[in-house]
Amino acid sequence: MRKLNKSNKSNKLNMKWLAAALALGFCLVTLACNPTPADTSAADAAALQKADEAWSASAQTKSIDTWMSYYTADAVLLPGNVPSATTPADIRKNIEPLLALPGLTIGWKATKVEVAKSGELGYLYGTYQMSWDDGKGGKASENGKMTEVWRKQADGSWKCVVDSFSSDAPPPPVTPAAPAKKPMTKPMTKPMKTKM
């Protein structure tokens, strides 16, 4: 009986080691099959910045089709002082008059570019400058700030999904309302007598 008892203890010990070895093996195989993806956010940020610089440079062509090619189909435009544009047709209606300004020069530069570790989305913000003929023989100009959110496409390229910009110029001064006119009253010359 003692031999049998010793043999059962030995089998139980071997089974525990076998179970532990199998569990460890399973964990190693799982980790090997599902490695943590490499962080490519720095390379993605450089690619995003390059795409935005190409967009800024292409703006000099004043081609609405070229401008629109940098947007996703579901892009949103958030310009200052006008309603949001949430369809490609609305975006086009907002950008066409800008590109039609006589003598237009326009450009922007990102001051910060960041991409999520997942590599799917990135954002940037910076400044823009533009000038155009003022119609009086001179130039008008505007400086402002911009923020863009970009989405990486299936082919690895980047397209803008949210485009926002606004001028640094202060709002126009508010003209105070004219004071309300007081109705003219004729001064009474004699006090009125009342009967009692």
Residue pairs with C-beta under 8 A, 6 or more apart in sequence:
39 117
40 119
41 114
41 115
41 116
41 117
41 119
44 115
44 119
44 122
44 152
45 113
45 114
45 115
45 122
47 156
47 158
48 113
48 115
48 122
48 124
48 150
48 158
49 110
49 113
49 124
51 70
51 150
51 157
51 158
52 108
52 110
52 113
52 124
52 148
52 150
53 109
53 110
55 67
55 70
55 160
56 106
56 107
56 108
56 109
57 107
58 66
58 67
58 70
59 67
59 99
59 106
59 107
60 105
60 106
60 107
62 99
62 100
62 104
63 99
64 92
64 95
64 96
64 99
67 95
67 99
68 88
68 91
68 92
68 95
70 159
70 160
71 88
71 91
71 159
71 160
71 161
71 163
72 151
72 153
72 159
72 160
72 161
73 88
74 161
75 88
75 91
75 159
75 160
75 161
75 162
75 163
76 84
76 85
76 86
76 161
76 162
76 163
77 84
77 85
77 86
77 90
77 91
77 94
77 95
77 163
77 164
78 84
78 162
78 163
78 164
78 165
79 85
79 94
79 164
79 165
79 166
80 144
80 165
80 166
80 167
81 166
82 94
85 91
85 93
85 94
98 104
98 106
101 132
101 133
102 132
102 133
102 135
103 131
103 132
103 133
103 139
104 130
104 131
104 132
105 130
105 131
105 132
106 128
106 129
106 130
107 128
107 129
107 130
108 126
108 127
108 128
108 129
108 146
108 165
109 126
109 127
109 128
110 124
110 125
110 126
111 125
111 126
111 127
112 124
112 125
112 126
113 122
113 123
113 124
114 122
114 123
114 124
115 121
115 122
116 122
119 152
120 151
120 152
121 149
121 150
121 151
121 152
122 149
122 150
122 152
122 158
123 147
123 148
123 149
123 150
124 147
124 148
124 150
125 145
125 146
125 147
125 148
126 145
126 146
127 143
127 144
127 145
127 146
128 143
128 144
128 145
128 146
128 165
129 141
129 142
129 143
130 141
130 142
131 139
131 140
131 141
131 142
132 139
132 140
132 141
133 139
133 140
134 140
142 167
142 168
142 169
143 167
143 168
143 169
144 165
144 166
144 167
144 168
144 169
145 165
145 166
145 168
146 163
146 164
146 165
146 166
147 162
147 164
147 165
148 160
148 162
148 163
148 164
149 160
149 161
149 162
150 158
150 159
150 160
150 161
151 158
151 159
151 161
152 158
153 159
